[in-house]
Amino acid sequence: MDTPFNLTKLLRANIQNLVPYSSARDEFKGEASVLIDANENAFGSPLAHNYNRYPDPLQHQVKHKLSQIKGVPAANIFLGNGSDEAIDILFRAFCRPGVDNVVLVPPTYGMYEVSANINDVAYRKVNLTATYQLDLPAIADAIDEHTKLIFICSPNNPTGNSINRQDIETILNNFEGLVVVDEAYINFSQTKSFTHELVEYPNLVVLQTLSKAWGLAALRLGMAFASTEIIAVFNKIKPPYNINQATQDIVLEALENIDQVNSWIKQTVEEREKLVQELDKLEMVQHITPSDANFILVKMNDPRGVYEYLVGNGIIVRDRSKVELCEGCLRITVGTPQENQLLLEKLTTINS
Ligand SMILES: *Cc1c(COP(=O)(O)O)cnc(C)c1O
């Protein structure tokens, strides 16, 4: 980079000058026998478990455990109500509505565009190449002095492939805004996570989630990994109690069961490869994008016909056939061995 990375320059002035909300738990953090400072119900909750006290705003216990699992210091972790909250906070912290812009590289996760629209922030789309990789010259052309964020999803949704690491590093080295690498599917990939590059790249934000491999989509827990300076920005503008106590309790319990999760990941990857092998034999299948995720993008002769036939048999896949660069494609999530077998049976006997 020509100039050293300057986070303050990127930040919106209203956020820079913001005095954050100060909760009762911010003002008194120690142990005490009588807590009558937060207008809580001192008697308890009408439940077996007590939820009458406000939760830890910074989720120290959960972050401590995640820090051990991920090998990233707790001070470099932000927890959000899903990754979607982290995405929204990035827009609110760094992008002035009607002034700044972000770069998106479709086909990719739809939430970046929705969040841009909600925040009235312009986006510049630079399509991935035919092999679903970054078009670096076109990205360089799209960036101007008002470009604050670039979103790169790797492994990418809905294509399933990983983005070339060197290309992401080229952007990290040359872009003066923040590079957001969304690793929602990293557990299914052999590629190395960018969470280990936070010291090297002050403009890096890595997103992960408990919604996919960890099997906790209903709890809504997303993670952002970044420099302590960027994490401080997240903490400054998040709602004070964005992760509720029930989620913190249940996640702590779930994080003890890493062996179960690793075994599911291994099975999912095995099933993915079996599914690819079997689908490839079918007449109707034109192409399958090599996947590093828990789903595959399959190009079909008659995607809509196949989609509706499967719906008629109680099997729902995602029709992406109208998405630019995904023409003709269905996105199929890897299920249990029984579910995958049923899918293959139905597809094999489609005309009989
Ligand atoms: C599913 C998914 C997420 C997860 O979002 P949550 O809000 O954490 O459930 C994030 N990014 C991508 C690319 C996804 O596909």
The ligand as a MOL file (V3000), in Angstrom:
LIG
                    3D

  0  0  0     0  0            999 V3000
M  V30 BEGIN CTAB
M  V30 COUNTS 15 15 0 0 0
M  V30 BEGIN ATOM
M  V30 1 C -25.4140 -18.4690 5.5980 0
M  V30 2 C -24.4380 -17.3830 5.3590 0
M  V30 3 C -24.1090 -16.4920 6.3690 0
M  V30 4 C -24.6970 -16.6860 7.7350 0
M  V30 5 O -25.3480 -15.6380 8.2230 0
M  V30 6 P -25.8950 -15.6890 9.7260 0
M  V30 7 O -26.5470 -14.3640 9.8310 0
M  V30 8 O -24.6870 -15.8320 10.6190 0
M  V30 9 O -26.7980 -16.8660 9.8530 0
M  V30 10 C -23.1820 -15.5110 6.1220 0
M  V30 11 N -22.5790 -15.4190 4.9320 0
M  V30 12 C -22.8600 -16.2760 3.9370 0
M  V30 13 C -22.1470 -16.1720 2.6480 0
M  V30 14 C -23.8050 -17.2740 4.1100 0
M  V30 15 O -24.0960 -18.1050 3.1050 0
M  V30 END ATOM
M  V30 BEGIN BOND
M  V30 1 1 1 2
M  V30 2 1 2 3
M  V30 3 2 2 14
M  V30 4 1 3 4
M  V30 5 2 3 10
M  V30 6 1 4 5
M  V30 7 1 5 6
M  V30 8 2 6 7
M  V30 9 1 6 8
M  V30 10 1 6 9
M  V30 11 1 10 11
M  V30 12 2 11 12
M  V30 13 1 12 13
M  V30 14 1 12 14
M  V30 15 1 14 15
M  V30 END BOND
M  V30 END CTAB
M  END
